Each structure stands twice: as structure tokens, then as C-alpha cells.
């Protein structure tokens, strides 16, 4: 039981501290989403990134939408976006600053960098 703690986790009366730490570390693993670049002028060519963690990625894969994610600041601005995953496993921006698309022309398709 001690050698494979994850497998036997349901048998423990209280979660072992090493297992709790491993679960917490796994849920906080960082990931980076890339917003597609835009060439609209103004504001000119730029893109944005969004930092998420493993638990966000798990929720997206379960069909949930993550709301109110803030992008990086590029070309003097940032966006508040809602992100979901489509049926083909692509990351999609479902809302940008409260509208269907960003005012500066970013595509709704996003890329998971890592």
C-alpha cells in the first residue's frame, strides 16, 4: 500500500501529506495558451499569451468554459477572454472583452504552447 499511494488513496483515512503535495503540484502545473496574432492597424501586428494551470486545462477538457482570463499586455493593451475546447480538441476564444470577437481582429482559435 505504501509503494503505490495513488492507487490505494481511497483506503487512507486521511490523505498522506506527500500525496496531497503531489496532487497540489500536479494541479498547479503551468501551461501557456497563445492567442493568434493580428495584423489589423491600428494597433498593429501583435499577439497575446494566457497563463493557465493544469486544473484549468482539465476543466477545458471536460467541456467547461473558463471565463475572464486576462491575456498578456501587448501593444499597450490586454483582453479579458472566455476559453473553451471544441469537439476536435481545439482551444477556442468564445468571448473577448464581452463580445464575440476581439476589437483588434484576433482569430478565435488558440494554441496550447505547453
N, C-alpha and C positions, 0 to 999 in steps of 0.2 A: 504494500500500500504506500509506503514512503517513497519508493523508487519512481512511481508514476502518479504523482499527486494530482495532476489534472484529470486523469482517468477516474480516480477514486474520490474526487472532490465532494460528490454528494454524500459520502459516508462520514465526512468530518462534521462534528457538532459545531465547531467554529472554524472559519477559513484560516488555514495556516498563513502566517504573515508573509512568507516567501511567495506563496501562491497569489495572495492579494496584491503584492507588489508587482508580480509578473503580469497579472491581469491589468493593473493600472498602467503599467509601462506600455503594454500592447495597445490599449485603448487610446493612449496619447501619442502614438507614433505619428510623426508629421507627414503630411502629403501636400503637394502643390498642384493646384489647377491653373491652367493657362487660358486666359481669355484671348480669343483670336484678335490679331492686330486689325486696326482700321486705318484707312488711308484718307478718310474724309478730312477736308481742310476748310475751316478750322475744325479741330485743333491740330491736325497734322498726324503723321504716322506715329502710332504707339500701340502698346498692348498693356495688359494688366495681369497680375497673378493674384491668386487667392490661397491663403494658408488654411488647410483643414487638418483634422486629426483622424485617426483610424475609426473612431466611433462615428464620425460624420460619414465616412466612406461606407461603413457598414449600413447606416441608415439609408443612404442613397441606393445601395444595392438591394435593400428590402422594399424599395419603391416609395420611400418617403421623400419629401421636398425639404431641403434646408433653406430657411428664409433669413434674409437680412445679412448675408455675408458681405463683408467690406473688401473691396479689391485694394491692391496696392495703389499708391498715388503716382500717376504718370501723366506727363504733360499738364501738371498743375491741378489735376482732379482725380477723384475716385468715384466708384459706383457702389451702390447697395444692391445686391443681386440675390435672387432666389435660384437655386440649382436643383435639378432632379436628374434621373438617369432614364433614358428611353428604353424601349423594349429590346433594342440591339446592344445595350450596354454603353451607349454614348452619353457623355455628360452634356446637359443642355441648360442654358440660362433661360428660365421660364419668366423672369421678370427682371427689369433693370431700372432702378430708380423709380419703381412704381408703375412702369409702362412695359409694353410687350417687348420693346427693343431699346437699346441704349441710344441716346440722342446723337452720339458721335459715330454710329454705324458699325459697332462691333457685331460680328456674327453671333448667333445664339449657341453655336457649337463650341464646346470647350474641350481641352486636352488634359489628361492626367499626366503630369510630368514625372512624378514619383510618388 
